[in-house]
Amino acid sequence: MIWKPDLTLDNNIDEEFNQFLPNTPVTICSDGSATYAAYSIFRSSCHIKIKLFPYDYQTCKLRFSSWVHNMFELDVYPNLRSLDQEEQFDDNGVWELISVDVSREVEEYKSGFNPFVYAVFSFHLMRHHEFQLLFILIPYFFCSVLISLMFFIPVESGEKLSYGITAVLGMIVFQEIIAFSLPPVGNEPSIVGKYFTSVICIGIISVFVEILVNNIYMQGNIYKACVYVFKYRKANTNEPGGKHEAVENLPEQDTAEAAIKHTTALQDYCAVFDFYFGIGGLILNFIFMTWFIIAI
């Protein structure tokens, strides 16, 4: 009668798997050694580090041990077979096998009790990033630049705000695609997620600023409210009217010309503000892009 070790996978997630198949043949040699070439199909899980996604490297470990026999009853010395790992690994298009390591670990669960020995196989994997680079990251880089180009569109075109809102929505869609590609790991944010969130914040702030500028350019309710507050403050502080009083005392024709000049100057100020704010947005986007490239 041959005794077979009760080795099993500790980090197992397959409910139907218990241990190695019991009908595995054992080869006995003339020198008394026995070879137990057990085979089985495993399903396991490992902690994923998504900080450098999609340029991340992962290490998944399979821990085999006996739950009954301690190290003095069953000792394990694992060996790694010298097979071509590239041919043995089935490429699924997502991960690339870099290497496989094997180690022996001894763990003592409680002081005074015999320790248990583990055979640990470590699989080092690298993610294929070509899909995320070509279809997500590069288009997102261009979308982050497009949001700053909103400030260079003339207000008279009527498409300035709709262009900015469309660009922001496009970036949000890209962020949702990245979110569905990542595992739900809450203790480690990814660099690409931080970059996407930063660019979206820039886009939302840009749309908000452009709404204010557009309202002032068209002399809307925000502009009228500011003028009312300014006049109310001057009236309460008994300050001289200055140019405003001079405008009120002018003839009707001169008042109309002064109003036109005031509107033209106001529109010029809005155009200059849009230009410099757009340049600042482009510079800020390139700073975030450079930080993302250096970080990964």
QUISULRA-V668030 format. One record per helix or strand of 3 or more residues. SS is the DSSP state (@ for helix, = for strand). FROM is the first residue (numbers start at 1). TO is the last residue. If there is no record, write none. Layout:
{{SS,FROM,TO} {SS,FROM,TO}}
This chain:
{{=,7,9} {=,26,28} {=,34,36} {=,57,66} {@,85,88} {=,95,107} {=,116,127} {@,130,152} {@,155,157} {@,160,181} {@,191,217} {@,221,236} {@,243,249} {@,252,295}}
